[in-house]
Amino acid sequence: MAIVPVALGARSYDIVIEQGVLDRAAAFLAPLARGGRLVVVTDHHVAASQLPRLDASLRADGISVEPIILPAGEQSKSWTHLERLLDALLALEVERSDHIVALGGGVMGDLVGFAASILKRGCAFVQVPTTLLAQVDSSVGGKTAINSRAGKNLVGSFYQPSLVLIDPSTLDTLPPRETRAGYAEVVKYGLIDDPAFFAWCETEGTRLLAGEKDARHYAIERSVRAKAAIVADDERETSGRRALLNLGHTFGHALEADTGFSDRLLHGEAVAAGMALAFRYSARLGLCPAEDADRVATHLKAVGLPHDLASAHVRGDGAALVAHMLHDKKMAAGTLPFLLARGIGQTFLSKDVVLSDVAAFLDEERAGT
């Protein structure tokens, strides 16, 4: 077992990483169960595969479970399902001292965290992520949100959980495509500032994707420790360091918007293509060696992840993709910061990118030039 602290003063919490921890979750959750019950919010898929494990552990300790089950998929991060969730929580008479458990992937974590942040002006919640993407990224750091017609994650809050329980065994039930999508966020940590970890990904990443326990645990713990350190240093992206975690996301969110935030392109797949584009654009600007950009794309392609516009199934031209970027929540005074790179492990935030040049670059990418 590994315990990774997120040091945020009064908002500090632990991330517990252990194979099989879901089956003994009561050891961690029993102290948080007011009146001997916990409300668990999950989706239909996770309710079938993982909820029985959590339920058995809690009931064996005398804790009753009140499940709220929502549809699976990105569509649940919406005003409609937020309202449905809040009404269900109020019907269960959830109080501010209660802990709501988010069991599932990034969608459930984002939605439940946001609901907890606004219900009765703030209820506590616990993250129990069941996908690789949620385990290494979205469950840590307190970013919660829903999507709107204007774009992805534009309505939300910073709201830290009380605890994160990560059980790598939950990945056994994931489709390979979901695991690959989560792996993109693992690779991201190497590309930001840890070239040795990216090199590990190049040689050992296939073992993680094949389900080998030691590789899974190593990648999850290393990723979580990296994110916990960044969040502790810059919780609300005020210094700019936390912004480094958005590598690939500005391009990626535009790709997701182009594909309708649908199963045509999963979030992690969009991030993968976005990271490859960020490195190629950096090379185009003369910031990054072309060899490093090629190395990134080669690895992503080797593990079956999108690495360009074609493999991401994007239809829009450069102008259309840049138009999506204009709705990015990071826009400030009409300027959109971009995460670029001087090489592998040398990501930095640039505030002087010209969007018309980005559009031209994307058109060149579409044309294969």
Long-range contacts (C-beta under 8 A, 24 or more apart in sequence): 2-217, 2-221, 4-221, 4-224, 4-225, 4-228, 5-228, 6-140, 6-141, 6-160, 6-228, 6-231, 6-232, 7-228, 7-232, 8-160, 8-231, 8-232, 8-235, 11-142, 11-160, 13-160, 13-161, 13-162, 13-163, 13-164, 14-163, 14-164, 15-139, 15-140, 15-164, 15-166, 15-224, 15-228, 16-163, 16-164, 16-165, 16-166, 17-166, 17-168, 17-217, 17-220, 17-221, 17-224, 18-166, 18-167, 19-167, 19-168, 19-169, 19-213, 19-217, 20-167, 20-169, 21-165, 21-166, 21-167, 22-50, 22-53, 22-54, 22-57, 22-128, 22-165, 22-167, 22-169, 22-170, 23-53, 23-56, 23-57, 23-167, 24-57, 25-54, 25-57, 25-58, 25-128, 25-165, 26-57, 26-58, 26-60, 26-61, 26-63, 28-163, 28-165, 29-58, 29-63, 29-99, 29-101, 29-126, 29-163, 29-165, 30-58, 30-61, 30-63, 32-99, 32-124, 32-126, 32-162, 32-163, 33-58, 33-63, 33-99, 34-95, 34-97, 34-98, 34-99, 36-62, 36-63, 36-64, 37-63, 37-64, 37-65, 37-66, 38-63, 38-64, 38-65, 38-66, 38-99, 38-101, 39-65, 39-66, 39-67, 39-68, 39-89, 39-92, 39-94, 39-98, 39-100, 39-101, 40-65, 40-66, 40-67, 40-68, 40-100, 40-101, 40-103, 41-67, 41-68, 41-69, 41-70, 41-85, 41-100, 41-101, 41-102, 41-103, 41-104, 41-108, 41-111, 41-112, 41-115, 42-67, 42-68, 42-69, 42-70, 42-102, 42-103, 42-104, 42-108, 43-69, 43-70, 43-71, 43-72, 43-73, 43-76, 43-104, 43-105, 43-107, 43-108, 44-69, 44-70, 44-71, 44-72, 45-72, 46-72, 46-103, 46-104, 46-105, 46-108, 46-130, 49-130, 49-170, 49-173, 50-103, 50-130, 50-170, 50-173, 51-103, 54-101, 54-103, 54-128, 66-92, 68-92, 70-108, 70-111, 72-107, 73-107, 73-263, 74-107, 74-147, 74-261, 74-262, 74-267, 76-107, 76-108, 76-111, 77-107, 77-110, 77-111, 77-145, 77-146, 77-147, 77-153, 78-146, 78-147, 79-146, 79-148, 79-155, 81-111, 81-146, 82-111, 82-114, 82-115, 82-146, 85-111, 85-112, 85-115, 86-115, 86-118, 86-119, 89-115, 89-119, 89-123, 90-119, 94-119, 94-120, 94-123, 95-120, 95-123, 96-120, 96-121, 96-122, 96-123, 96-124, 97-123, 97-124, 98-123, 98-124, 99-123, 99-124, 99-125, 99-126, 99-162, 100-124, 100-125, 100-126, 101-125, 101-126, 101-128, 102-126, 102-127, 102-128, 102-161, 103-128, 103-130, 104-128, 104-129, 104-130, 104-131, 104-134, 105-129, 105-130, 105-131, 105-133, 105-134, 105-138, 105-178, 106-131, 106-133, 106-134, 106-137, 106-138, 106-139, 106-267, 109-134, 109-138, 109-139, 109-144, 110-138, 110-143, 110-144, 110-145, 110-146, 110-153, 110-156, 111-144, 111-146, 112-144, 113-142, 113-143, 113-144, 113-159, 113-161, 114-144, 114-145, 114-146, 114-155, 114-156, 114-157, 114-159, 116-144, 116-159, 117-144, 117-157, 117-159, 118-157, 122-159, 124-161, 124-162, 125-159, 125-161, 125-162, 126-161, 126-162, 126-163, 126-164, 126-165, 127-161, 127-163, 127-164, 127-165, 128-164, 128-165, 128-167, 129-164, 129-166, 129-170, 130-167, 130-170, 130-171, 130-174, 131-170, 131-171, 131-174, 131-178, 131-179, 131-182, 132-171, 132-174, 132-178, 132-179, 132-181, 132-182, 132-183, 132-185, 132-186, 132-220, 133-178, 133-181, 133-182, 133-184, 133-185, 133-267, 133-268, 134-182, 135-166, 135-168, 135-171, 135-182, 135-220, 135-224, 136-182, 136-185, 136-186, 136-189, 136-219, 136-220, 136-223, 136-224, 136-227, 137-182, 137-185, 137-188, 137-223, 137-227, 137-245, 139-164, 139-166, 140-164, 140-224, 140-227, 140-228, 140-231, 141-227, 141-231, 141-235, 141-242, 141-245, 142-231, 142-235, 147-261, 150-327, 151-253, 151-257, 151-324, 151-327, 151-328, 151-329, 152-253, 152-256, 152-257, 152-261, 153-253, 153-329, 154-327, 154-329, 158-235, 158-236, 166-220, 166-224, 168-213, 168-216, 168-217, 168-220, 171-211, 171-216, 172-211, 176-209, 177-266, 178-266, 179-209, 180-209, 180-268, 180-269, 180-303, 180-304, 180-305, 181-266, 181-267, 181-268, 181-269, 181-272, 181-305, 182-268, 183-208, 183-209, 183-268, 183-303, 183-305, 184-248, 184-268, 184-269, 184-271, 184-272, 184-275, 184-300, 184-305, 185-223, 185-268, 185-271, 186-219, 186-223, 187-272, 187-275, 187-299, 187-300, 188-245, 188-247, 188-248, 188-271, 188-275, 189-222, 189-223, 189-226, 189-227, 190-344, 190-345, 191-247, 191-275, 191-279, 191-296, 191-341, 191-344, 191-345, 191-347, 192-226, 192-244, 192-245, 192-247, 192-345, 192-347, 193-244, 193-345, 193-346, 193-347, 194-226, 194-345, 195-343, 195-344, 195-345, 196-345, 197-222, 197-226, 198-299, 198-344, 198-345, 201-299, 202-295, 202-299, 205-299, 205-303, 206-303, 209-303, 240-349, 243-330, 243-337, 243-339, 243-349, 244-339, 244-347, 244-348, 244-349, 246-330, 246-339, 247-274, 247-275, 247-278, 247-339, 247-341, 247-347, 248-272, 248-273, 248-274, 248-275, 248-276, 248-277, 248-278, 248-339, 249-274, 249-339, 250-274, 250-278, 250-325, 250-328, 250-330, 250-336, 250-337, 250-338, 250-339, 251-275, 251-277, 251-278, 251-321, 253-324, 253-325, 253-328, 254-321, 254-322, 254-324, 254-325, 255-309, 255-312, 255-314, 255-321, 257-324, 257-327, 258-314, 258-315, 258-316, 258-320, 258-321, 258-324, 259-312, 259-313, 259-314, 259-315, 264-313, 265-306, 265-312, 265-313, 265-314, 268-305, 269-305, 269-306, 269-312, 270-306, 270-312, 272-300, 272-305, 272-306, 272-307, 273-300, 273-305, 273-306, 273-307, 273-308, 273-309, 273-311, 273-312, 273-314, 275-300, 276-300, 276-306, 276-307, 276-308, 277-308, 277-309, 277-362, 277-365, 278-338, 278-339, 278-340, 278-341, 279-341, 280-361, 280-365, 281-338, 281-340, 281-358, 281-361, 282-340, 282-341, 282-342, 284-361, 285-340, 287-340, 287-341, 287-342, 288-340, 288-341, 288-342, 288-343, 288-346, 289-343, 292-341, 292-343, 292-344, 295-344, 296-344, 308-365, 309-362, 309-365, 309-366, 310-368, 314-366, 317-359, 317-362, 317-363, 317-366, 318-358, 318-359, 318-360, 318-361, 318-362, 318-363, 318-366, 319-359, 321-359, 321-362, 322-355, 322-356, 322-358, 322-359, 322-362, 325-355, 325-358, 326-355
